[in-house]
Amino acid sequence: MWLGYSRVRFSFVFSAMLLLVISCGGGGGGSSSGGGGGSGNGDPDVIPDPIGFSTQTTTEFDTWVESNSVTVTGINQQVAISVVNGEYSIDGAAFTSTQGSISANQTVVVRTRSASTYGVTSVLSLNVGGGLGVQSTFEVTTALQQPALNRVANASCVAPANPGSSNIAVTIEAAFPNLSALNALVGLYQAPGDSSRWYAVLQSGEIYWFDNNASASSLNLYADLSAQVNYAGEAGLLGMAFDPDFANNGYVYVSYFNNGTTSVISRLTDSGSTPLSLATEEIVLSLVQPAANHNGGTIAFGPDGYLYIGFGDGGGADDEFGHGQNTQSLHSNILRIDVSSLPYTIPADNPFIGVSTALDEIYAYGLRNPWRWSFDQQNGDLWVADVGQNTFEEVNKVQAGDNLGWPIMEASACFSNPNCSTDGLVLPVAEYGHGGGDCSVTGGYVYRGSDHPAIQGVYFYGDFCTGRLFSATQLPDLSYQAREEQLTGLSISSFAQDSAGEVYVLNYFGGAGEGIYKINATGAASSNIPTNLSDTGCFASTNDKSYPDSVIPYDVTSQLWSDGALKTRLFAIPDGESVEVLADGDFEFPTGSILIKNFTHNDQFLETRLFMRHNTGWAGYSYRWLGDQSDAVLVDGNTQEIVTAGSFEHIIPTRGQCFECHTNAANNTLGLETSQLNKDLAYPNGNTANQLGALVGAGFVGQITTADLIAPMAAIDDDTATLETRARSYLHSNCSGCHRPGAQGSQIDLRINTALANTNACDIQPQDGDLGINDPRIIYPGDASQSVLIARMASLNSGERMPPVATQVVDDQAVSLVSQWINSLANCN
């Protein structure tokens, strides 16, 4: 087992330093002064007899290996004992690395951690008796062995670049036809983990909330900054962002142009009463503007939890203030800062830290006026629409350190010099000209909803002047195809995206019921996904349930509950690619990968799910097995289906429901992480090995850089593990996909690496209902009966059940286990 080994890259060889201590006395030093037998005259003897430990070889990486037991002799009083690169135990007591003392005839055992790759020796040094004592070493070597897996070419089980082509017609419809007018609407947002409300931002300085249902009619004032906002032209209240931990800290960030000449980013605190008190405002950042246009205005938290801020070039024309390529100014940039405390700090990995010619806050530069940008809910890609000057509008995909080109370029055309060079510049993925009356691009969102699978992964944007709605779809060569979807007749000021990934268009001049429109898709699509599982290339024979050698099995330590169905898991990746291990131990699979999960009951195959990574992102496809078990057929994925095996019922979820658990915050691929895979597996070739070592050794997985990436996890029925480890492992595998920072249930964090006191669940009152419990807590230390977490696990009622998707049977074993753990808690520490 690689216990405790987290994110260690196997190609990284750990060096062991052997500490040699030359002793002047004692039997271990070979000196004639002393010896082990004492002087025979009753004088103190503090030089022990030589101590020897047997060298050991192990096949287990990064785990404690204990020595043989040795009895200390040759002394007649206590002497010091110390250790380097390990720990010792005296007479079976707890292991320690702290210097202590030992007496004659006591036994000592030492232990050191094995190395993290093959053929490396770890050396422990033990000293007994201090400077005149004896020195002994204990050596542990990881065995030289061949990889348990051999990687072969994958010619068949590869995800298509795109899920299909389509003759889809994109339309819009009024989402809230009864809602009062929202004049000068420039933003619409939902709070993290709460889809029950919308918050509408007006350029004039007001923020209103309303209920998220189609019949909503009334607006409720949430905040009023109109007295301190300069509402004119492009100036005003321009942006809003909820803190990722809003449910706990109540922080709301706003971006506005004040009554002077300054763009302001500030923070308000929602303490439960509205409108918000402006007395709580704290200035985060301010920037003096040389003109009242090109202010940018969008602010948003990225998937990394940092606040991103967009500013334009300061106004005027032709970059007259020289900000476009000036990285000594905050203008013309996307900034990235850490606002977990104020004053803000700079994230350690910002791209220009240490660059004397650039400000540390800058994430990307060379923008004229970034008007509306967003992060892809699934993969975190940053999409930025940049308003052009006279000829072109552009859409960019932005990465850290990018130079987007203004004013060298306007879109992909030279601007300041007709013979310009594009060296070092990042050109747009989509652009359009002003020939049809277009004049100002408005950035939108990548569609990640479930209502319209045919437009999954499509980016939507529009033009303010003509109201044309555009889309950008990635092609197999990774370029983007842009097309006009509809002439909407709206003044498209912004877009919105709900927590489920549906996308909305905002109308700046809309009257009552005409401010917010939902994007829909109708028509037929041709699919690149085979109808029969046997045609996917991921099975050698569906009839025999066999796989090509390029399809690799894996297993997880702690299982996701599926109403008692058993699961087998496999994956395949394209040739020449490998899986990257991220900073939290999650696996990042390359485009073209396919993850396979079979659901069975009493040896009957019920469903096989293929989770494919297309150029447009991840998508899930379910195949329902035929009664004769010869093959499985693709379901449409629009509605749940139930498949039976005798009296057993198994739910096949919709494609949209896949992403209720497979969240971007959890990196989409649940279970494929270092902590879950740190266990032995018997492979089809007859070898049994630790999965992490086998996958790295065969070249499927890249380096794992540090042992901190592996948290101890255990199966629910592993009686050798502690109650806490088993319970926290279950919550990690069944709950933390949603309940972690950046996910829909981010108000609590149930990842196994999060200390209980930091989960915001222990001894915390629930915010989403008490389920009839008097004085409830999410986790009530010492009392499971008052813990809402247990009540939700034990409930089958809609709106109460957790997990909420594709399950209709309570996991009684888990309820019992987690209840025992909660009852054992004295506090949250």
N, C-alpha and C positions, 0 to 999 in steps of 0.2 A: 504493500500500500504506500501511496505517496502522502501520508497523513501530514497535514499542515503545509504541503507543498503547493504554493499558489503562484501561478503565472510564471513559472520558471522556464526559461527558454532552454531546451535541451542542448542546443548547440553551444550554449555558454558553459564553459568548463570551470568549475570551481577549483581554485588552488588551495591546498591545505598547507599551512605553515607549521613546520615541526620545530617546536621550541626545545632546544637542547640546553640542559642545565648541568654543568660540570660540578660535581660535588667533591669536596676535599676529604670527607670522612665517610664512614659507614661502609657496610659491605657492598652497597650499590656502587660506590666510587672506586672500589679496588684498593683503598688506602690501608696501610698497616695501623693507622691510628684509629682505634675504635673497634670495628668488627661487630659482629652480631652477638657475641657471647657475653659481653660485659667484661668488666675488669676483674671481677671475682673478689673485690675488696669492699662491696657495698656502696660504691660511689654511684651516682645517678647515671643511667645509660639511656641516652636519647637518640641513639643511632640504630634504626631498625634493621632487621635482616632484609636482604634483597626481596623485592616484590616483582612478580612476573604475571603478565596477562597474555592470554593466547590471542594471536591474530585471527580475525574473522573476515569472511567473505559473505556478502549479502547480495541478493537480487532486488532488494527493495530500495527505492530512492527516497532520500530526504526523510528518514525515519530514525527514531532512536534505536540503537543497537547496544545491548548490555554485554559486559564482560563476564568471565568466570569469577567466582568468589575467591578472595585471597584473605588469609588470616595474618594479621600483623604480629610479628614476634621480634624478640631481641631488644626490647625496651622495658624499663621498669617504672616509667612515669608517663603521663600524658605528653603528647607532642603535637605539633601543628600538622594539619593536612590541608592541601590546596590543590586546585585543578585548573587546567587551561584547556579550552576547546571541549567542554563537556561538563558532566556532573558526576558526583559520587554519592553513595549511600552506605551508611555504617549500620551494621546489624539489622538490615531490612528497613531502616527508617526512610523517610522521603528523600528523594534525590535533591541535591542542592549543588550550586556552584560557588557558594559562599565559603570562605576559609573557616575551618573549625579545628577540633582537636580529636585525637583518637588514642586509645590505650592498648596495652598488650592484650593479645588474644581476641580482639574485636575483628570482625570480618568487614571487608570493604568490597563493593562492587562499583564499577564505573560504567558510564555510558556516553556515547557521542553520536552525533547525527551522521548518517551516511550521506554521501555526495548525491548530487542531483543528475548525474549522468554516468555512463558506463566507464568502468576501469579507472576510477579515481579513489585515492586513499585518503581517509580522514584520520588524523592523528590526535589523540588525547594525551596530555602529559599530567601525571599525578606526582605530587611531592609529599612525602611523609617525613617529618622531622625538621623542616625548615632548611636553613643554609647548609647544615652539616648532615642532613638526612639523605634519603634515597629518592631517586627519580625513576619513574617507570612510565612506559608508554603503552597505549592500547590503540591498535591500528585496525581500521575497518575499511575494506575495499569493496566497491561495487563491482560485481562480476562482469567480465567481458561476455557479451552474448549477441547473437544476431537479432535483428528486429523481429518481433512477433508477426508483423505484417509485411508483405511485399506489395508495393503499389504497382498495379498494372494499368494499361491504357483504358480509358473510359470512352468507348466509341458510341454508347447508346443512351445512357441515363444522364441526359443534359437538358436543362430547362431551355425552351425556345426563347429567343431574344425578346419577343413580344407575345403576349397571350393570344393575340389574334388581330385581324384587321376588321374594320367595321364600316357599315353604312348607317352609323348612328347619327341621328339628328339631335343636336343639343338645343334645348329650349329653356326658357325661364318662366316662372310663375310667381305671382305675389305670394310671399310666405305668410304675411300677417295683414290680410286685406281689411281688417277692422281697426287697425292701429292708427292712432292720431298721427298727424303730419310730423315728420322729423326734418325740418328745414336745415340745410347746410350739414347734412349727415356725412361724416368723414371716417367713422369707425364703428365697429360692432364686435363685442367680445363676450366670452363666457369666462367665469372664474374657474380656476383649476378644480377639477373634481365635482363641479356643480353645473349640470346642464339645465337646471330648472329656470334659469333667468338669462336674459340678454342685457348687455349694457351698451347703450348707444351714445356715441360721442359726437357732439355738434361743434362745428368750428367756432361758433359764437361763444363757447365757454362752458356749456352745460353738458352734464352726463345724466342720462335717464336710464332707469331699468324697467323691464317689463317681463311678464311671464312668457316662458317658451312654450306657447301653444298657439295653434293657428287662429284661435278666436280671441287672442289678446287684443284689448282695445285701449287700455289706460296706460299712461306713462307716469312714472314715479321719479321724482328728482333724487338723484344719487349724489351729485356734487355740482356746485355752481362756482366756477372760476371766472365768470364773465367780467367781473369788476377789475380783474388784474390781467385780462387777456386783450391784446390788440387785434380785434377782429376786422380785418380789411385785406382785400386781395388774397394773397397766399398766406397771410398771417392769421393767427388765431390758435385755438386749442387743436392740436394736430395729431396727438397720439396718446395711447393709454396702454398700460400693461399691468396685469396682476402678478404679484410675487408668486413664484412656484409654491411657496409655503403660506399662501394667503389665508388658508383655512385656520392657521394658527397665529400668524402675526398681523393679519389684516392690512398688509401694505399694498397700496395702489400707487403706481407710478404714472405721471402725466408728462406730456411734452407740449409746450406752448410758447408763443411769441408774446412777451410781456408788453406793457404799455410804454416801455422805453424802446430800446433797439436790441434786445437780447432774447435769444432762445434759451429757455429754461427747462431743465429736467428736474422734477421734484417728486417727493414722496408724501402721500397722505396716508393716514391710518384710519381704517374702518373699525370702529369699536362697537358696532352693532346698531348705531342710530344714524339716520339719514335726514337731511343731506350731511355729507361728511364735513367735519369741522375743519376749516382752513387754518385754524390755529395749530393743527398737527403737521402742517406742511414743513418739510425739510428739503432744502435745496441740495440736489445731488451734484449737478453740473450746470454751468451756464456758459454761454458763448455769445459774445457781442457780434451782431450782424451788421455788415456795411450797407446792406439794403434790406428791403422788406420782402424779397422773394428768394426762391431757392433755399428754403429753410429746412428741407427734408421733413422731419417730424415723426417718422415711424420709430417706435421703440418696441422691443420684444425681448423676452427671455429665451435664450437658446436652449437646446436639449442638455447643454452642459451646466445650466443654472446661472449663467452669467447674463448681464443685461447688455443688449446690443442697441446702439443708438445711430441713427442716420442723419447726416447733415449734408446740405448742398454746398455749392461753391460760394455762397454769400450774396448772389444776385447779380443784377445788371445783365450784361451780355458779353459774349466772347471771353468769359472768364476774366473779366476786367480787373479783378482784384488778385489774380495770380494764385488762386488757391488749389486749382485742379491737381497739379503735380507737386504741391508744396507740402511735404510731410512734416513740416514744423508747425502746421496749423491743424486745428481740429475740423476745419471746413473740408468739404468734398470727400468725406470719409464715412465708413462704417466703423464705429468705435465698439470696444468690448471691455466692460469693466465688472468688477466684483462689488456688489452692493450688499453683501451679507452683513456688513457694518459700515457706518459712515464716519469720517469721509471714506469714499470708495477707494478700493485698492486695484492694482493691476494683476490680472491672472498671469501666473508664472510662464505660461506658454504662449502669450501674445507674440505675434510674429516679429515685432520690431524692438523688443526689449534688448537693450545693449547696442542698438544702432544709433550712433550720435546724430544722424541727420533726420531722425524720425521720432515722433512722440510715441510713448509706450502704449497709449490708449488705442492706437490705430490697429484695426483688424484688416481693412482693405481700403484702397484710396483710388482717386481718379474718377470721381462721380460728379455729375453736373447737378442733378437734383433727384436723389433716390425717393420716388414717390410710391410708397407701399412695397414692402418686401416681407417675406415670410419664410418660415422653416417648414420643410416637408415633415408632416407628422410621423411618417414611417421611418425615414432614413436620416433626417436632420439636415438635408441639403438646404442651403440658403439661396433663395431666389430673389433677385433685386431688379425691379424695373427702374430705369433711369430716364428721366425726361430729357429729350433732345432740344436743340435750339431751333433751327429753321427747316431741317430736312429729314431727320430720322429719329425714330423712337426705338428703344432697345430693352431687351430682357437679358439678364446675366445670371449665371450660376457662379456663386462667389465662394472662394476658399481663402484661408488665412494668407495674408501677404499679397493678395492680388492687386495689380494695377489695372483698373478698368479703362484707362486711356484718355479720359477727358483732361484738357482740350486738344490733345494730339489727334484724337479720333472723335467723331460723332457716329455712334454705332460702329460699323466696320468700315466707314469711309474716313479718309483723312480730313481734318478740319483746319487746324492752324497752319498746316503746310501741305500743299498738294502732293509733295514727294516724301511724305512722312514714313518713318520706319515703325513697324509693329513689334519689333524685338522687345521682349519683356512685358508685352501687354496681353491681357486676357480679353478676347473678343466676345461679343454677345452670342447667345445660343438662338436668339430670335430677334428680328427687327422688322420695322415697316416704315414706309415713307409717308410724307405729308400730301401726296398727290390727290388723295380722295377726301381731303378735308380733315384728316386726322391731325392732331397737334400735340397731344399730351397723354403719354402712356400711364396707365394705372395698374400696378402690380396686384396679383391675386394669390392663389393657393394651388397646390397640387391636390387633386381630388383623391381622398382616401376613405370615402364613405362606402356603404354597403347597398344603398338603394339602386345604384347603377354600375354594376361591375364592368361594363364595357368601357367606361371612362376612367377606370382605376389607373392611377399614376399620371393622368393628364394634368398639365398645368394650365390654368385659366387666367387671362388678363384682358384688359380692355383699353379703350381710348375715351378720354373724358369728353372730347369735343364732338365726336360722331356717334358715340355710344356703341361702336362695334365691339363685339365680344370675340376674343381670339382664344385659341388653344395651341399648346405646343406638346407634341407627342414624340417620345424618343424612338428612333429607328434602330435597326439591328447594328448599324455602324456607329452607334452612340451619338449621332447627330440628332437634331430635332426638326420635326416637320411642323411648321406653323400654318394655321388656316383660320379663316374667318368662320365663326360659328353662327353668328346672328347679328343683324342690325337691330339693336334693342330699342332704340329711341330714348334711352336713358342718358343722363349725365353721370357716367360711371366714376364716382369719386373714390371708391374703395371696394374691397371684397371682405368677406367674413368666412370663417370656418368654425363649425361647431365641434364639440368634443368627439362626435362620431365620424368626423371627416367630411361631412356634407359641406358644399360651398355655396355661398350667397353673393349676389351682386348688390351694391348699394347705389342708390340714386340721390344725387346731391340736391336736385330741385323737386323731389317727389312730394306730392300732396298726401293726404290721408290715405293710408293703405298702399301707397306707391313708393315707399322708400326702400323696401327690402325684397329681393327676388331670389328664389331658390333655383339653382341649376339642376335641370333634369335631362335625361337622355332617353330617346325613344328610337325604335327601329331594331333591325337585326344585325348581328355580328357574326363573322366567320371566325371560328376558333382554331388556334394552333395546338390546342390541348386534345390528345387522342380520346376518343369515346371509350375505348376499351383499355383496361389496365395493361393487358398483354401487349399493347402497341406502344407503350411508353418507353420501352427499352430498359426499364428498371427491374424487370423480372426475366430470368432465363426461361422460366415456365411458370405461369400462374397456376396451372393445373397441379404442378408438383411443389409449388411455393418455394421455388429456388431462384437464386439471384446470380447475375454475372459477378465475376471476381472483383470487378471495379466498384461494386456496391458494398459498402462496409457496415457491418453491424456495430451498434453501440448500446450501452445501457446506462441508466441513471441510478444514483444511490437512493434518492427519495422520489417516489412516484406521484404523479398527478392523478387524483381520484377520477375514475371514469365509470362510476356506478358498479364497480366490480369487474369490468372487462379487463382482460390481460392485454398487454401491449408488447410488440417487438418493434425495434427502431433500427433504421439504417440511413445512410447518407451516401451521396455521390457528388463529386466536384469535377469540374472540367480539367482536362490535361493541362499541365503547366501552371496550374493555380494551387494555392494553399490557403488554409484557414488562418486568419490572424487572431491572436489572443489579445483582447483589449485590456485596458487598465483595470477593469473590475473582474477579469477572468472570463467574461463572455466571449463566445466564438463569433467572429465576423466572417461569414461565408462569402466567397466570390460570386459574382454574377454567373448564372448558369448552373448553380448548385440545386440539388433536389434533396429534401429531407423526406423520409418515408416512415410512416407509422401505421402498423397493422393492429386492429382491434379484434380480439377473439374471445369466445366464451365456449368452454367445454370443447376446445379444439376446432370450433367452427369459426371461420373467418367471417366477420361482419362488415367491416369497413377498412379501407386503406386510404390514408390521407397523404397526398403529395404536396409538400410546401415548396414552391419553386421561386427562385430569385430571378426574375426577368430584368431586362434593362430598365423597366419601369418600376421595379421594386418587387417585394414579396407578394405572392398570392397563393391561396390555398385551394386545393381541389380534392373533393371526396369521391371515392369509388365505392359503390355498393356491390357486395359479392353476390353472385348468382346462387340459387339454391343448390345447384350441383357442384359448387365450389370450383368450377373450371376457370372462371374469369370474374372480373368485376367491371361495372359500368359506371361512367361518370354521371353524377347527379347534377341537376341544374344549379344548385347552390343558392337559390333564391328563398327557399323555405326549408324549415327543419323536416327531416324524415326520420322515421323510426323503423329499425330492422330488428327482427326477433330471432331468438334461438330458443325454442321451447317457450317457457314462460318468461325468459329474460328479454328485456327491451333495451335496445341501444339507440341513443339519439345521435343522428348526424346533423351537426350544426350548419347554419348558412355560411356562405363565404365571408360575409361581413362580420359574423360573430367570431370568426377566427381571430380577428384583431382586437377583440375585447380582452383576450388573454395575451396574444402575441403582440404586445405593445412595443412601440419604438423605444420607450424608456428601458425595457428589458431586452433591447436589441433583437426583438422579433423571434429569435430562435430559443424557445424555452427548453431548459434542461441541458443544452449544449454549452457547458461552462466547466471550468476547471474543477470546482468543488464537487459538482455532480458526477463527473467522469473519473474521479480519483478512486478507482476500484478495479479489481481484476475482472477479466472477461475471457471466456473460452471461445476462441475464434474458430471458424469453420476449417482452417488448415491444421487444427489439432493443437496449436499453441495456446497457452494461457498466460496472460500478461496484464500488467496495469495498463489501462486504456490510454492514459496520457503518454506514457512512455512509448507504447506501440504506435500511436498516431504520429507522434513527433519523429520517431525513428524511421517510419515509412515515408515521411515527407508530406503527410496530409495536413499536419498542423505545424505552424511556424514556432519560433522559439517562445518559451514561457520564461519570463524575465526574473520573477521573484517568487519565493515560496509563500509570500503573503497573499497570493491570489487564491489559495486553497483553504477554505474554511472546513473544519471537521463537520461532516454530515453523516447521517445514519438513516437507515430504513426504519419505517414505523415499527417493525417487529424485531428490530435488532436489540436483543436483551443485553448485549455486551456494552451498548452505548448508554450514556446518561439519559435520564428522563428529559432534561432540558434540550440536549442535542437532538433527540428524536422529535420532540415537539416543535422546536425551532426549524428543523429540517422540513417538517411537513408544512409549516406555514410558509416557508420560503418557496417550496415547489408548488403549492396550491394557491397562494395568495399574493406573493410579492410581484407577480407580473403586473398587477394593477396598483398594488399598495407599495409604492416606492416613489422617490422624487421624479417629477416629470410625467407621471402616468395619471390616469383618470382618478385613481384613489390615492393621490399623493398626500392626503392629510395624515396618513399613517405610513410607516415604513417597516415592512415585515421581512426585509432581507436578513439572512442569517448573520451577516457581518455587522449589522447594526445593533449596538448595545441596547438591551431592553429599555433602559432609561431614556434612550434617544428615539424610540420608535413612535413616540407621541400616541401610544396606545395604552401603556401601562399606567393605571390610576388616572386615566383621562376620560372625562364624560363624553359620550357619543354625540355627534352633531347630526346624525341622520336617523334619529328615532331611538327610543329606549326599548322597543319590543315588549312593553308592558312590565319591565323590570323596575322595581323601586330602587332609587339611588344607584343607577347603573354606572359601570365603567366599561370601556372597550375591553380591557383586561383588568379585572379586579384582583389584586394580589391576595391570595389566600381564600378566594371565594369564586369558584367557577359559575355558581348559580346567579351571580350578579354581573357576569361578564357578557356583554353583548356579542362579543366574538363567538362564544360558545353557542349562544342562542341562534345566531345566524347559521352556524355550521349545522345545527340540529333542526333547522326549519326547512320546509319544502314550499313555503308560501312565497308567491311572487312578490318581489320587492324586499323580501327579507333574506332569501336564500343566498348563501355564499359558499363556494363560487356560484355565480348566477347562471352560467351558460351550460347547456347540454348535460344536465344532471337532474335526476328525479329520485335518487336514492341517497339517504343519509349515510355517510361513512361513520358507522357506529364506533369502529375501532379508533378512528381519529378523534372523535368527540370525547371518548373515554380517556385517551392518552393526553390530549391537550388540557382536558379538565383536571387530570391528576397533576399535570405540571403547574397549572394556575393555582390549584389548591396548595401546592408545595411552596409557593412564593411567599416570603415574608415581607418583601418590599420590591421595588423596581431596580435595585442595584445588583 
